Amino acid sequence: MVDADGDQDVDSVVSGDGTRIGYLTTGSGPAVIVIPGVLALASGYERFAKALATGFTVHTIERRGHGRSGPQRADHGVEDDCADVRALRDKTGAAFLVGHSYGGFVALEAARGNADIAKVAVYEPGLSVNGSMPLGWMDAYEKYLAQGKPFDAFIEFLRSIGPDAIRKTPRWMFRRMMPIMMKAPEKEEVFAQLPQNLVEHRQYARFDGTYRNYAEITAAVLLLYGDRDRRSWTASDEDLLASVIPNHERATLPGLDHFGIDKGAPEQVAGVVAEFLSRS
């Protein structure tokens, strides 16, 4: 089966708990699994996947609770995401992982103590160190969702977790800007994933301060960051993450923000990732 654009094959794998996990495949060569971030579908990484597919077989996983995949469990944890990645690895033989934001968090967790993973590239991986990531928005966010007010929940999230400039934007301005910034069907896709976003951010709270565990990673790791629209708390988190991963390198891509890998300049990011993965 191929996707609507006819460029990527659509397939699925059954995870350890019986949940069906969808994924998109394109290209040929060594297998790579791409793991999307929050509020994102596998199809949103098509440009990145196609650019990377010039030298690799790229499998973009649809994380559970999103798009073509089965639902999250009531007690969903990042362990479930890692199990889904493991199921896809078992099927495809992929030794390379690429993760973005929450997907970067999943990739790092999946690589802990796993000698079968040779290389990991993460673009602005999600991380909370000693409460560095703002999480105080969750109660109001959950309340808005329960009241059937997804727009208000989304604004609550953006004003708490976004870059400093966005966090200072008043609510009334968001209400005027959002219809221009986000149109259908993107708005419907994002709003449909708001409950999963809350569940996944609770994993950051649960794993807060556990970055030292990444000393267990034996894979070579590429830590990628943009230099635009930075969050005030991320620089120290990035340094701490780099300080514990034994075999790592860092790269900053000028002019890119948190969405450089999927919306900003996917081809540019893919070029950097491909060079890293191609090295012996």
Protein Blocks (a to p, Z undefined) as FASTA:
>chain_A
ZZfkopaccdddddfkopacddddededjdddddddehiafklmmmmmmmmmmmpccddd
ddehiajbccddfklcfklmmmmmmmmmmmnopabdcdehjlmmmmmmmmgopakbmbdc
dehiaddeehlaccklmmmmmmmmmnopaklmmmmmmmmmmcfklmmpcfklmmmmmmmm
pccfklmmmmmmmmmmmmmmmmmmmmgoilmmmmmpmbdcdddddfehiafklmmmmmmm
mmmmmbacddddehiafklmmmmmmmlmmmmmmmmmmpZZ
